[in-house]
Amino acid sequence: MADQDWVKIYGTSKEYEIEMLRGMLLEYEIESVVMNKKDSAYLFGDFELYVTRENIMKAKTLIEGVDL
């Protein structure tokens, strides 16, 4: 992730939700990365979705239109 300028645009505790959004962004040719920040022993924390700076506005607009 250090090669590009990545920005967190979404976070959730639900893995299926973050994967659904990542798939939608991929359909619009927006590269994204999911970071799993969930603690495996205690099951707290979130999944975070990151996109490059150049795609922030487009990605946020698409995510706002999704009813999760």
C-alpha positions as CSV (number, residue, x, y, z in Angstrom):
1,M,0.0,0.0,0.0
2,A,3.0,2.3,0.4
3,D,3.5,2.7,-3.4
4,Q,0.3,4.7,-3.8
5,D,-1.6,7.2,-1.8
6,W,-4.4,5.2,-0.3
7,V,-7.3,6.8,1.7
8,K,-9.8,5.0,4.0
9,I,-13.4,5.7,2.7
10,Y,-15.4,3.1,4.6
11,G,-15.4,0.9,7.7
12,T,-17.7,-1.8,9.0
13,S,-17.6,-4.8,11.3
14,K,-19.4,-6.9,8.6
15,E,-17.1,-8.7,6.1
16,Y,-19.9,-9.4,3.6
17,E,-20.7,-5.6,3.5
18,I,-17.1,-4.6,2.7
19,E,-16.7,-7.3,0.1
20,M,-19.9,-6.2,-1.6
21,L,-18.7,-2.6,-1.8
22,R,-15.3,-3.7,-3.1
23,G,-16.9,-5.8,-5.8
24,M,-19.1,-2.8,-6.8
25,L,-16.1,-0.5,-7.1
26,L,-14.3,-3.1,-9.2
27,E,-17.2,-3.1,-11.6
28,Y,-16.6,0.7,-12.1
29,E,-12.8,0.0,-12.5
30,I,-11.9,1.6,-9.2
31,E,-9.1,-0.2,-7.5
32,S,-9.6,-0.8,-3.8
33,V,-8.0,-2.5,-0.9
34,V,-9.6,-4.1,2.2
35,M,-7.8,-4.1,5.5
36,N,-8.9,-6.5,8.1
37,K,-8.5,-4.8,11.5
38,K,-10.6,-7.3,13.3
39,D,-9.0,-9.0,16.3
40,S,-9.1,-12.8,15.7
41,A,-9.2,-13.7,19.3
42,Y,-11.8,-11.3,20.6
43,L,-13.7,-10.5,17.4
44,F,-13.8,-6.7,17.8
45,G,-12.6,-4.2,15.2
46,D,-13.5,-3.4,11.7
47,F,-12.8,-4.1,8.0
48,E,-11.7,-0.9,6.2
49,L,-12.0,0.0,2.6
50,Y,-9.3,2.1,0.9
51,V,-9.1,3.7,-2.5
52,T,-6.4,5.9,-4.2
53,R,-6.8,9.7,-3.8
54,E,-7.8,10.1,-7.4
55,N,-10.8,7.9,-6.9
56,I,-12.1,9.2,-3.6
57,M,-15.0,11.3,-4.9
58,K,-16.2,8.7,-7.4
59,A,-16.0,5.9,-4.8
60,K,-17.8,7.8,-2.1
61,T,-20.6,8.8,-4.5
62,L,-21.1,5.2,-5.5
63,I,-21.1,4.0,-1.9
64,E,-23.6,6.6,-0.8
65,G,-26.0,5.3,-3.4
66,V,-25.9,1.7,-2.0
67,D,-28.6,0.6,0.5
68,L,-26.8,-1.8,2.9
